[in-house]
Each structure stands twice: as C-alpha cells, then as structure tokens.
Amino acid sequence: MLRFKIKQMVQAKGILHPHQFLMKNCGFTSNKAFNLLNETQKSITLSDASTLCEQLTCTPNDLLFWEQNASDKLPDDHPCLSQLSAPDAQSDWKKILKSLSKEDVDDLYKQAQSRLNKK
C-alpha cells in the first residue's frame, strides 16, 4: 500500500516548525497540514504534490513509500519496493544532533560546509 512520508521529508530538511511551514509555504489549511504530518491524510491533489515537491526541493518519489502488507504484497523485484523506499527510522535532525557529542557535531558541520563549498 502506498503511504506518505511527508513528515519525514520535512524533518530531513531541518524545518523546525513543520506545521507552520506547510501552512505558510504550501498554503495548506491547519487541518490539512496536521493530517499530512500525522499520516492521516489519505490522498492529495497533483497540485498539492507539486507544491510540496517545489517547497521541499524533492520528487514525488521522496513523498511516498510502499508498505508491504498481506493484502497488497508485491513481488520482491517490483519497482515500488526499490524506488519508493520507506522513511529512515530517524529523520529528525534535531534529535540526531542532540544525541551527538560536540566533537561529532563540529565534524558533521565541517563536512556539510565542505560539501556546500564544492557546489
């Protein structure tokens, strides 16, 4: 079954206030933003998907993943399994950074700066 991973994408982008971001930058109502972030939204329009992709600098594949279940089991070689990957167990950068030592954070910052300077 296809599922959204919008909350994980927003967190992976380091957005501190996801609900406000979806309302302000994407033009979503408070209710829609809440439902998207809490994975209770069952569908979105192509316009909403386009807006999310534009604002999060991502592709539609980044917003969806395939969750295997008994009624919707796909063969192991199906493209949905390889191209629509499940969200990372921990994509909340705030939590990740809080769990690191100061030295690890400093090292991570230097690596990020180095990659940005290569662009």
C-alpha positions in Angstrom: 0.0 0.0 0.0 1.3 3.5 -0.9 1.9 5.7 2.1 3.1 9.2 2.6 6.4 10.1 4.2 5.9 13.9 4.2 6.6 14.4 7.9 10.0 12.6 7.4 10.8 14.7 4.4 10.0 17.9 6.3 12.2 16.7 9.2 15.0 15.7 7.0 15.1 19.2 5.5 15.6 20.5 9.1 12.4 22.5 9.2 11.9 23.5 12.8 8.1 24.2 12.6 6.7 21.8 10.1 3.0 22.7 10.7 3.7 26.4 10.2 5.9 25.6 7.2 3.1 23.7 5.4 0.6 26.4 6.1 2.8 29.4 5.2 4.9 28.0 2.3 2.5 25.5 0.8 -0.8 27.3 1.5 -2.3 24.3 3.3 -5.0 24.7 5.9 -4.2 23.9 9.5 -6.3 20.8 9.3 -4.5 19.5 6.1 -1.1 20.3 7.5 -1.9 18.4 10.6 -3.2 15.4 8.7 -0.2 15.3 6.4 2.2 15.4 9.3 0.3 12.8 11.3 -0.1 10.4 8.3 -3.9 10.5 8.5 -4.3 12.2 5.1 -5.4 9.5 2.6 -4.9 11.5 -0.6 -3.6 14.7 -2.1 -4.1 16.5 -5.4 -1.4 16.7 -8.0 -1.3 20.5 -7.3 -0.6 19.8 -3.6 2.1 17.2 -4.6 3.6 19.8 -6.9 3.7 22.4 -4.2 5.3 20.0 -1.7 8.0 19.0 -4.3 8.7 22.6 -5.1 8.9 23.8 -1.5 10.9 20.7 -0.2 13.1 20.5 -3.3 12.2 16.9 -3.8 10.5 14.5 -6.2 7.1 12.7 -5.8 9.1 9.5 -5.0 10.5 11.3 -2.0 7.0 11.8 -0.6 5.8 8.2 -0.9 6.8 4.7 0.1 5.4 1.3 -0.3 4.4 -0.6 2.8 4.0 -4.3 2.3 1.0 -6.0 3.9 -0.8 -9.2 3.4 -3.4 -7.9 1.1 -1.1 -5.7 -1.0 2.1 -7.8 -1.2 4.3 -7.1 -4.2 6.9 -9.4 -5.7 10.4 -8.7 -4.3 11.6 -7.3 -7.7 8.7 -4.8 -8.1 9.9 -1.2 -8.7 7.8 0.2 -5.9 10.0 -1.6 -3.4 13.2 -0.3 -4.8 12.1 3.2 -5.9 9.7 4.1 -3.1 11.9 3.5 0.0 10.5 3.5 3.5 11.4 6.5 5.6 14.5 6.4 7.7 14.0 5.3 11.3 15.3 8.6 12.5 15.0 11.5 10.1 14.5 14.2 12.7 17.8 16.2 12.6 17.1 17.9 15.9 17.0 14.6 17.7 20.0 13.3 15.8 22.1 16.4 16.6 21.1 16.3 20.3 22.4 12.7 20.6 25.8 13.6 19.2 28.9 14.8 21.1 30.1 18.3 20.5 33.1 16.9 18.6 30.8 14.9 16.3 28.6 17.9 15.7 31.6 20.0 14.8 32.9 17.3 12.4 29.4 17.0 10.8 29.3 20.8 10.4 32.7 20.8 8.7 31.7 18.0 6.3 28.5 19.9 5.4 30.4 23.1 4.8 32.9 21.2 2.6 30.1 19.7 0.5 28.4 23.1 0.2 31.6 24.7 -1.0 32.0 22.0 -3.7 28.8 23.1 -5.4 
